[in-house]
Amino acid sequence: MSYKKANMILPNELVEIIQQYIDGEYIYIPRKETARKQWGTDTTIRRDLAKRNSKIYEDYISGILISDLVTKYYLSLKSIQRIVLQEKRRCA
């Protein structure tokens, strides 16, 4: 996301109306519902996290303790527990 100067893209009348509500500060204008994309659709992060989670579960099944998985994957105890439970349900 990049910043645009309002006075360069909006009519002066509209800029003046906006300034009545917020003057000289940043404002985020969200995308239209029809233009929104799901998180991770433009990158490989979803696939990467699925692979990581699968590997965590494989390690867990092979006998590695959750406390060791916390250290190995640099995640919190709750995160590892959640991943193990999700993967267990997915594989069942």
N, C-alpha and C positions, 0 to 999 in steps of 0.2 A: 504494500500500500504506500502510495506517495501522497504528499501534500500538494494541494492546488491553491493558488491565491483566488479567493472568492471574487475579488473585484476584476479578475481577468476572465472569469468564466460565467459569472452571474450578472444579470442586469443590476444597475445601481440601485433601483427601487427595492429590489429583493435584498440586496446587501444591507440597505438601511433598515429594513424590517427585521432582519436577523440580528443586527446590532442592537436593537431594542431589547433582545433577550440575552444575547451573549456578545460582549464587545471586546475584541482583541484577544480572544481565547480560542483554543482549538475545539473543534466539534467534529464528531464522527457521523457521517451519514451512511446508514446501512444500505446494503444492496436490496433490490426488490426481491420478494420471495421467489419469483420465477427465475431470477438470475443467480440464486445461491447455489453453492456447491457443497457437497458433504466434505467434512474434514478429511484430509489426506488423499483426495482424489487426484491432485496434481503432482503428488510425490509418491515415493515408494515406502513411506513410513508405515502405512498399514501392514503391508507385506512384511516389512522388517520386524515390526512388533509381533506379528503372528509367528514368525520364525523363532524369535527370541522366546516367546511364551511357550512355544512347543518344546524348545530346548530346555527351558526351566522345568517343565513337567517331566521330560525324559530323565533329567538329572535327579529329580525327586523320586521317580519310580525306581531308578537304579540304586537308590539308597542314600543319596546325599541329603544331609540334614538341612532343614529350612534355614536354620541359623547360618549354615555355610553358604546357602544360596543367596542370602542377604548380602554377604560379603562378596561373593563371586560376581553378582550382577549389579551391585551398588543400588539396591532397591530396599525399601522399608520392609519390615516383617509383614505388615498388613498387605502390602502390594504383592509380595511373594505368596502369601496365603490366598489372596484373591485370585491370582493367576493360576495357582494349583487347583483351586476349586473350579474355576471356569474351564480349564483344560480337562479336568476329570469329567465334568458334565458333557463337554463336547465329545469326548472319546467314548462315553457310555452308550 
